[in-house]
Amino acid sequence: MSDSSGPLIDGLADSGQEQSQQLIQAAIDAALHSLPEGESTGVCTICGEDIEAGRLELIPGASDCASCAQKASRPLPLSNSN
């Protein structure tokens, strides 16, 4: 007995894979566009210290040092008001 749903299932799988690839590409594009552009002053806008050379190599337009950027991306702790 032959299965006539084979081409249909293959088509759906191809469509799903194409949609996944489009979503991945859109996420990559959004991430690239969120990176700072231009030259950095090399000085952190938060603490005033020099921005690490390795960070400037990876993110040429970085305005914050790695330590301040990490602190800024952490969620604030919940206060314990008991």
C-alpha positions as CSV (number, residue, x, y, z in Angstrom):
1,M,0.0,0.0,0.0
2,S,1.5,3.4,-0.9
3,D,1.2,6.4,1.2
4,S,-0.1,9.4,-0.7
5,S,0.6,11.9,2.1
6,G,4.4,11.7,1.6
7,P,4.7,14.7,-0.7
8,L,2.3,16.7,1.4
9,I,4.2,16.0,4.6
10,D,7.5,16.8,2.8
11,G,6.1,20.1,1.6
12,L,5.0,21.0,5.1
13,A,8.4,20.1,6.5
14,D,10.1,22.2,3.8
15,S,7.8,25.2,4.6
16,G,8.4,24.9,8.3
17,Q,12.2,24.8,7.8
18,E,12.1,27.8,5.5
19,Q,10.0,29.7,8.1
20,S,12.5,28.8,10.8
21,Q,15.4,30.0,8.7
22,Q,13.6,33.3,8.1
23,L,12.9,33.7,11.8
24,I,16.6,33.0,12.6
25,Q,17.8,35.5,10.0
26,A,15.4,38.1,11.3
27,A,16.8,37.6,14.8
28,I,20.4,37.9,13.6
29,D,19.5,41.1,11.6
30,A,17.8,42.6,14.7
31,A,20.9,41.8,16.9
32,L,23.3,43.3,14.4
33,H,21.2,46.5,14.2
34,S,21.1,46.8,18.0
35,L,24.9,47.0,18.2
36,P,26.3,50.5,18.6
37,E,27.7,52.1,15.5
38,G,30.6,54.5,15.0
39,E,33.7,55.0,17.0
40,S,33.8,54.7,20.8
41,T,35.5,57.3,22.9
42,G,37.1,54.4,24.7
43,V,35.8,55.7,28.1
44,C,32.8,54.1,29.9
45,T,29.9,56.5,30.1
46,I,28.8,55.0,33.4
47,C,32.0,54.7,35.5
48,G,34.5,56.8,33.5
49,E,37.1,54.0,33.3
50,D,38.7,52.9,30.1
51,I,36.7,50.3,28.0
52,E,38.6,47.1,27.6
53,A,40.5,46.7,24.3
54,G,39.0,43.3,23.7
55,R,35.5,44.7,24.1
56,L,36.2,47.5,21.7
57,E,37.4,44.9,19.2
58,L,34.2,43.0,19.4
59,I,31.9,46.0,19.7
60,P,33.6,49.0,18.1
61,G,30.9,51.5,19.2
62,A,30.8,50.3,22.8
63,S,30.0,53.1,25.2
64,D,30.2,51.1,28.5
65,C,32.9,48.8,30.0
66,A,32.1,45.1,30.3
67,S,31.5,45.4,34.1
68,C,29.0,48.3,33.8
69,A,27.3,46.6,30.8
70,Q,26.9,43.4,32.8
71,K,25.5,45.2,35.8
72,A,23.0,47.1,33.6
73,S,21.8,43.9,32.0
74,R,21.2,42.1,35.4
75,P,17.6,42.1,36.7
76,L,17.3,44.1,39.9
77,P,16.9,42.0,43.1
78,L,13.5,41.9,44.6
79,S,13.3,43.8,47.8
80,N,12.5,41.9,50.9
81,S,10.0,44.1,52.8
82,N,9.3,41.7,55.6
